[in-house]
Every structure is written in structure tokens, then in C-alpha cells.
Amino acid sequence: MHKRLFLKHSTAALAGALGSFPLFASPATGAAAAAAFPAKPVHLVVPVAVGGSADKLTRVLAERLSALWGQNVLVENVVGASGTIGAGRVAKAAADGYTLLQGGEGVTLNAILFPRLPYQTDEAFAPLIKAVVNPQILVVHPATGIQSFADYIARAKAKPLSISLALPGAGGIAHVAHELITQQTGARVNYIPYSGGGPATVDVLAGHVDATLITLAAVTDHVRSGKLRALAVTTPYRSPAVPGVPTMNEAGLPGFSVESWQGFFAPGATPPAIVDKINRDMQAVLQQPQVRERLQDLGFKVVGGSPLELSASLRAERQRYAQVIQTAGITLN
């Protein structure tokens, strides 16, 4: 039997997470180093399990980067502790661009949620690029009998904790987004944490768990096939990948908006010339028509942009999510 995930508040963790996110941690080594990059295989560390949206995005880009660079680009799923094990591996890697981290809100959220981490977040990572943005989507197994977002909220309010909700990661963006739903509606569910969107989806498909709130790209095909019933997306706009699915705003939560994102980071001391080189090449890959079409079909919206823009985005999202986490009393040990 699944047990409810109990969470507590950590003021110290909140306070320690609100510093500025650095752009880079070391001076440039010059154009020569960037021109030679990469001269050997590059490792892309995905800190969640195979099969989720982060894994799908990274594998699409890895294939194209390998062709562009003439080097193997290897995807490694390093799972555990809400993504901090994989992040820790990258934080401790040589700062030469050959070991990179796939990351999103979790980079910021974990700094808020964990009282102690094996790295100093503000120094450990150099932002590379915000690759995509995407909705979270609330889906249920058809056997639940829940037909709409209104049904979901009504059941969760009438029978608190009766709905089991698979979390792709404890303390991740889906967890925070659902806490926003709870704060607006009073609807309480039984959180079941997983090591990523892949295993969370498997258990919902099998009927072991009632629902999940997850990045759209992880479940697009299952929604289209009817294996999962989509109730609403968290963005203020509908997704072209599943245009029939309403927004939570349309479904009864005025002003609700959570747009998640996924991107890439290098170790904090990576030379700026290498960071710029990787950013330019990732931008080029994201603009390839076949890549854009594949990612958009999954439900991603291609963004791109500079390391500076990603750094600014990280700072902007901290205050909002810190407030949600503080109100909900979430922390991880």
C-alpha cells in the first residue's frame, strides 16, 4: 500500500536559496579552446528515469548534436534524491564542457527544498540554454470515472486524500503546481513520488495510481490514444499538441498559470568560451525543422536563448516558487 508523502517546512533552506544565480564561474580560456570543442564524447546527464519528458528531449538533441559535432553524445540517466544525485555528478565533473546537466525548475527548487546538498547551487552550475517550455497536464486513468477537472476537484474535496497522484519527483514542478491547485481549491490528494515521469506514467497506465500531473511531452501519445484522460493543462494557453484539452483557467481556476521549462547546464567553472560554443550549437540544433517538428509534436514549445536569459529566468522564478513552498510547508531531507 502506498503511504502519503509527509513534508515539512525549512526556513533555512528557503533563505539559503534566494541568492543570485551566477552566469559563469571562471574567465575565458580563449577562442582556441572553443574552436577545438568537442574533441571527445560528450555526456548529457539526465537526473530522472528513462521515458519522461526530460529524457525524451535530451535524446532528440543528443542525436542531432552528435551529427553536428562528429562525436558521440551519450545520454546517461542518473536517478535519485529528486534529481540531486545526477546534478551532483555534474557539479563535481571537470569544467570542460564534456559533462552537462539536463535541468529545469528542479535546479532552483532543490536549492530551496533541501536543507543540505552535496554542492552549492549558486556556484555549481553555469546556465547554458533554456531549450523548451511546456505545460504540465493533469491526467487520470479512465477507470477512475473522473470526467473533468471539475469532477477531480469535487472528489478531492469531498474525500480528501482519496485520489492517488503520481509525482514525477517529490518537490518538483508538478508537486509545486499541484500545491498551487490545493491552495486555490482546498482539494487534497495523496502524493506518490517517483524517480521520473516515465515510471510515474507506467503506474497510472496500469491503474496502480489514479492520476498524475506531469509534463505534457511525457504522456502526449497516451492522451491521444485515450489510454489516459486529460483534464486540463497548467498554462494560460492550450497546447497545439492536444488542442482539445482545456486550460485550468478555462476549467475553473481563474488566473492559474504554471509554465515549466527544460534546459541545460555545465559545471560552474566552465570557461565562457566553451559555454558560448555549446549554446550556439544547441541553438542551431533547436532550429532544425525536423527537431522543432518532433519537439512540438510531443508538446514542447522551442525557446532557445542565451545563458544570460536563462540566468535571469532562474532568478525570476525563485520568489514565486519559494512563496508556494513556504505556504505549503514543503521540504525534502
N, C-alpha and C positions, 0 to 999 in steps of 0.2 A: 504494500500500500504506500502511495506517495504521502510524504509529510509536507505540511505547509512550510514554506521558507520564512523563518523569522529573521528580522533585520533590526538593527539599532542605529542610532544617530551618533556621529562622531564630529564634534565641533572642531577638534584639532585637525582632522582630515580636511574639513572644509576650508579652514583658514590657510592650511599649507598648500592648497591647490590653486589659489587665486592670484599667483604671481604672473608676470609676463612670460609668454612663451617665446623662446629665442628663435631667431631665424637660423643662425649658424653659430658654431662654437669655435671656429678657428679661421685664420686668414687664408687667403687663396694660395694655392701652390703653383698657379700659373696655367696658361693655356696648354702647355705641353702635356700636363697630366690629364687634362680633359680630352685632348685630342687622341690620346692613347687608350682611353676608356671605351669599352671594356676589353681587356686582353686575356680574360679567362671567364669561366662560367659565373653567372650572377645568381644569387639565391634570393627568392622572394618568400619571406616568412609570413604565412597566414596564421594568425593566432587562434583560429577556431577550426572546427572539424570540416572534413570534406563534404561538399554538397550544398552548402549555404551560399548566400549571395556574395559574400566576400571571396569565397573560393572560386565561384564562377567568374567573377570579374577578373580576378588575378590570373586565372588560366587563359582567358581570352587575351589579355595583354601580354602574358608571358610568351605565347606563341608568336605574336607579331614582333615583340622586342627581340626575340631570338633571331628572327629573319632579318631584322634591321641591323642588329649588332654582329651577326655572324658568330655568335657564341650561344651556348646553351643557357637558357634562363629557367632555373629549376624552382618549382613551387613546392614549398615544404609546409605542411600543416603541423604546427607546434601548439598543442592544445593544453589548456589547464588554467585554473585560477582566474577565470573571466578575462583571459587574453594576456595576463601579465607574464606568463612563462615565455610565450613567444616574443613579447615585447622586450623582456629581459635579455633574451638571447641577442636580439638586435642591438640593444643598448650596450652590450659588452663586446660586440663584434668590432673588428678593425674598421676604422673610419675611412674606408677607401672606396665605398660605393658598391662593393661586391655582396653585401648582405643588407637587404632592405626590408622594411616592415610594411605590410598592408594594414591600414588602420583607419578608424573613423572616430566617432564620438567617444569610443571606449578609451582612447588615449587620454582625453580630458576627464571622462567620468571616473576612470580608475584612480586618477590622482586625487579626486575628491572622496571616493568611496573607501579606499584602503588606508588605514592608519599608517601602515608601513609598506613600502615597495622595495624591491631589490635594486632600484635605480631612482635617480632624481629626475622626475618627468621633465621639468623645465630645462634641464641640461642634457638629457639623454638622447633627444631626437631632433633632427633637422627636418622641417617640413619640406616635402618635395612638390606635391601636387594634390589638389582636390580633383579626383578623376570624374566622379559622378555624384549626383544627388538622386534621391529616390524616396517614395512613400514607404511608410510602414503600412501593413494591411492586416486587418483583423479577419481571421478565417476560422470556421468551425467545421467539425465533421458533420455531414448531413444527418447522421443518426441522432444527433442531439435534439433535432426538431426545431432548433433556433433558425428562424427565417430572416431576421433582420437585425440591424444594430439596436433598434428599439426593444426587440424581444430579448436580446442579450442583456441589455441594461436592466430591464424589468426583472428577469430571472435572477441576475446577480444581486439586485437589491432585495427581492423577496426572500431569497435563500442565500445569504452571504456565504461565500467560500464553496458553494455547491458546484461552480464551474471550475474545472481544472484548466489552467492556461500554461502552455509550454513556453518558457522563456528561452530564446536562443542563447542567452547568457545572463546570469544574475547581475543586476546592476547595469546592464547595457541600455541602449537607447529604447528598446521595446519595453523594458521594465520601467524606465522613466516616463515614457509616453503613456503607459497604462496607469501609472500613478497620477498623471495629469487627468486621465479619464475619471479615476476614482475621486480625485479632489473636486471635479466638476459635478459628478453624479451621485457619489456615495456608493457606487457599485463595487463590491469587493469580491475578488476571485482568489482561487488557490494557486499560487505561483509554483510551477515545477521547473527548476533551472536545468538547462542542458549545456553541452560544450560547444554548441553552434546551431545554426539554422538547419543544417542537414539532419542531424538526429532528432531535433525537435519536430521537424516536418514528418519524419518517418513514424513517430509515435502518434501524431494526430491522424495521419492517413490510416494507421492501423486501428484507430479508435481507442487507444490506451489513454489518450488525453483529449479533452473536449475541443480545445481551441489553441490558437497561437496568434500572437501579434508579432509580425516578422517583416523583414524587408521584402518588398514585392517580388524581386527577382528570384527569391528562393522558392516561390510557390506559383509562379505565373502559369506554368503548364497545368498544374493541378486545379487551379481555378478555372481555366478554360475548359478542362475536361469534365468538370463537375465533381471531381473527387473531393474537393474542398469547397465549402460555400463561403464566398467573400461577403462580408457585411459592410465594410467601409475602409477607406484609406485615410491616413492621417494628414495628408497635405491639403491646402486650401484649393487645390485643383485636382480634377480627375486625371488618372493616368491613361495615356493613349493605348497602353498595352492591355488594359482591361476597362474600356470606356464605360461599361455598364455599371461599374461599382461606384456608389456614391461616396462623397467625402463625408467625414464625421460632422463637418459643419452642416452639410445638407441633411444628414441623418438625425440632427437634433442637438449638436453641441456647438452653439454659436461661437465663432472666433477660434475654434480649435485648429491648431497648426503645428505639426511636427514634420519637418523635412530632414531626413537623415542623409548622411553622405559617406563616401568611402574614398580613400586616397592612399598615399604612400609617404613613408618617412625613411630617412637614412640615420645612421648613428650621429649624435650631436656634433662631433668634431670633424665631420666630413668636410673637406675643402669646398668653398663656394663654387669653384670652377667645375668640380665634379657634380655638385648639386644642380648647377645650371645646365650642364650637359644632359643629365638624366631627365630633368624637367622638360627640356626641349624635345628630347626623343620620345618621352611619354606623350607630350602634346601632339607630336606628329602621328603617333600610332592611334591616338584617340580620334584624330580627324580622318583616318582612313574610312572610306564609305562602308566597307564590309564590317569594320569594327563598330562604327556608330549604329549601323542597322542591327547588328547582333545584340548590342547592349540595349538599344531602345526596345527591341522585341522582348527582352527579358523584363523590361520595366524601369531600366535606368534612364536618367537624363544626363547626357555627357556635358561636363562643365569645363574641365581643364583649368588653366590659370597658373599664376606664378607662385613660387614659395612664399612671397610676401603676402599674397592674397590669402593663402591657406593659413598663415600665421595670424592674420587679422581675424579670420573666421573663427579660429580657435579661441581667441580672446573674447570675441563677441558672444560665443555660446556659453562661456563659463558661468556668467552671472545667472542666466536663466535656469540652467540645469542645477546649479548649486542651490538655488532657491527651492526648486521642486524637491530635490533630495533632502534638504533640511526639513521641509514641511512634512515629507513622507517618513522621515526618520530612517533613511536607508544608509547602511554602511556594510562593508564586507571585511572579513577578517583574513 
